Amino acid sequence: MLGVGVVVVLAGVALLALPGPGMLVIIAGLLILSTEFDWAKRWLDIAVEKAAGATASVSGSKSGRILLALSGLGMIAIGIAICVWFTQWIVAGISIALAGVIGLATLHPKVSAWVEEKALTGIDGVDNVD
């Protein structure tokens, strides 16, 4: 699992600069690593709290929600356009569209409530990140 987890985390780091849901991929990699390592559990909790906090701050205002909706729809449209017209970049197109869908999902009230909770407590239910 070590090799798989490290590869997924590194892919997430690459996606921070490339189009795609980099932070989610990093969290997935840390989740894999946390099955074997305590340090990965701590990093996973920090990553979840920070990512959820950033999401909660953006979706906490009306203008933030509007911009999130517009950017989500734009990313979906761009992702689809890349898949249709630039088939050699289909993975990038799917990744961009997926990131847009995830952004739109954060606008759902149940998801927003869950994100706000995770922004305060992380995955372990304790606020231990500054």
C-alpha positions in Angstrom: 0.0 0.0 0.0 3.0 2.3 0.6 3.8 2.5 -3.1 0.2 3.1 -4.2 -0.3 5.7 -1.5 2.9 7.6 -2.5 2.0 7.5 -6.2 -1.5 8.8 -5.5 -0.2 11.6 -3.3 2.4 12.6 -5.9 -0.3 12.6 -8.6 -2.3 14.9 -6.4 0.6 17.3 -6.0 1.0 17.3 -9.8 -2.7 18.1 -10.2 -2.2 21.2 -8.0 -0.4 22.8 -10.9 -2.3 20.9 -13.7 -6.0 21.0 -14.3 -7.8 18.6 -11.9 -8.9 18.0 -8.3 -5.4 18.0 -6.8 -6.3 18.4 -3.2 -8.9 15.5 -3.4 -6.3 13.2 -4.9 -3.8 14.1 -2.2 -6.4 13.4 0.4 -7.1 10.0 -1.3 -3.4 9.2 -1.2 -3.1 10.1 2.4 -6.2 8.0 3.2 -4.5 5.0 1.6 -1.3 5.7 3.5 -3.2 6.2 6.8 -4.1 2.5 6.8 -0.5 1.7 7.6 1.1 4.9 9.1 0.1 7.1 12.0 1.9 10.1 10.5 -0.4 9.8 7.4 -3.4 9.9 9.7 -2.2 13.2 11.2 -1.5 14.7 7.7 -4.9 13.4 6.5 -6.7 15.2 9.3 -4.8 18.4 8.6 -5.4 18.2 4.9 -9.2 17.5 5.4 -9.5 20.4 7.9 -7.6 22.9 5.6 -9.4 21.9 2.4 -12.8 21.9 4.1 -12.0 25.3 5.7 -11.1 26.8 2.4 -14.3 25.4 0.8 -16.5 26.6 3.7 -15.0 30.1 3.4 -15.8 30.4 -0.3 -19.3 29.0 0.0 -20.1 31.0 3.1 -21.2 34.1 1.2 -23.7 34.6 -1.6 -21.0 36.0 -4.0 -18.8 33.0 -3.2 -21.6 30.6 -4.0 -22.3 32.4 -7.3 -18.7 32.3 -8.3 -18.4 28.7 -7.3 -21.4 27.8 -9.4 -20.2 29.7 -12.4 -16.7 28.3 -12.2 -18.1 24.8 -11.7 -20.3 25.1 -14.8 -17.4 26.7 -16.7 -15.1 23.8 -15.8 -17.6 21.2 -16.8 -18.1 23.0 -20.2 -14.4 23.3 -20.8 -13.8 19.7 -19.8 -16.4 18.5 -22.2 -15.1 20.7 -25.0 -11.6 19.3 -24.5 -12.9 15.8 -24.6 -14.8 16.5 -27.8 -12.3 18.6 -29.8 -8.9 17.5 -28.3 -9.3 13.8 -27.9 -5.6 13.3 -27.1 -6.3 15.4 -23.9 -9.3 13.4 -22.8 -7.9 12.6 -19.4 -7.4 16.3 -18.7 -10.9 17.1 -20.0 -12.4 14.5 -17.7 -10.4 15.7 -14.8 -11.5 19.3 -15.4 -15.1 18.4 -15.7 -14.9 16.2 -12.6 -13.4 19.1 -10.7 -16.4 21.3 -11.8 -18.9 18.7 -10.7 -17.2 18.5 -7.3 -17.3 22.2 -7.0 -21.0 22.3 -7.8 -21.6 19.5 -5.3 -20.3 21.7 -2.4 -23.2 24.0 -3.0 -25.7 21.3 -1.9 -26.9 22.1 1.6 -26.1 18.6 3.1 -22.6 18.7 1.5 -22.1 22.3 2.8 -23.0 21.3 6.3 -20.7 18.3 6.2 -17.8 20.5 4.8 -18.4 23.1 7.6 -18.3 20.3 10.2 -15.0 18.9 8.7 -13.5 22.4 8.6 -13.9 22.5 12.4 -13.1 18.9 13.4 -11.3 17.2 10.5 -11.7 13.4 10.2 -11.0 12.6 13.8 -13.8 14.7 15.3 -11.3 16.9 17.2 -10.2 20.4 16.4 -6.5 19.9 16.5 -5.3 22.1 13.6 -4.5 25.7 14.0 
